[in-house]
């Protein structure tokens, strides 16, 4: 098996696309988290949080993007892919990332309450996992955190 080459040169560009997806979700009343999956430099899946729209508690941005990518690739495994997500993944999404064989996760803002990549644990470092995921955190963290802060501030003002 030959080693994967990591190209970090487009991380901010892809994270900006994820932020645009987050804004799309916010405009529809969803918590603004966006995600996209890139393989060989091409976006093969994307999405934003949509549990309210879909009446589906599992419809996190990562889930939506990975499901779309798997359909696009006609494969439930996505080797060599990178997931860009504006917020640190939760445990549900981390499990999906491992099962779908995503190679790398790039996230923006930390999720202090439920983030399982760094904030509340280091899920991907667990020895029992049969797949290793590389992680880069803090890409455009300020922008990714700001869209969430603005959303919840506006929500509180309406209440």
Residue, then its C-alpha position, 0 to 999 in steps of 0.5 A: x500500500x503506498x502512502x497517501x500524499x496530504x495536500x493542505x494547500x486548499x484547506x482554507x478554500x474547501x473550508x470556505x465552501x463548508x462555511x457557505x453550506x453552513x450559511x445555507x442551513x442557517x437561512x433555513x433555520x438549521x444550526x449552521x454547520x457545513x461539510x464537504x467531502x473531497x477526493x482527488x481534489x474534487x468535491x464528491x459530497x456536501x451538505x449542511x445540518x438538516x435534522x429539522x428539515x428532514x425530521x432526522x436526528x442523524x442528519x448532521x452535516x457530516x452524515x449528509x456529506x458522507x452519504x452523498x459522497x458514498x452515492x456519488x462514488x457508488x461505494x460505502x468506503x471513501x479511501x483517500x478522502x478528506x472531510x471538511x466540516x465547520x465544527x468539531x465532529x460528535x461521536x455519531x459522526x466520528x463513528x461514521x467517519x471511521x466506518x466510511x474510511x475517510x482518510x482525513x478530517x479538517x474541522x474549524x471550530x471546537x465543540x466544547x460540549x460534544x466534540x469528540x475529536x479534541x474537546x471531550x476526547x480523542x476518539x480517532x486515537x482509540x486503539x480498538x479502531x480498525x482505521x486511522x484518521x488524520x485530523x487538522x483542527x482550527x482551520x478558519x476557526x474564528x469564522x466557523x465559530x462566528x457563524x454559530x455565535x451569530x445564529x444563536x444570538x439571533x435565536x435568543x433575540x427572537x425568544 
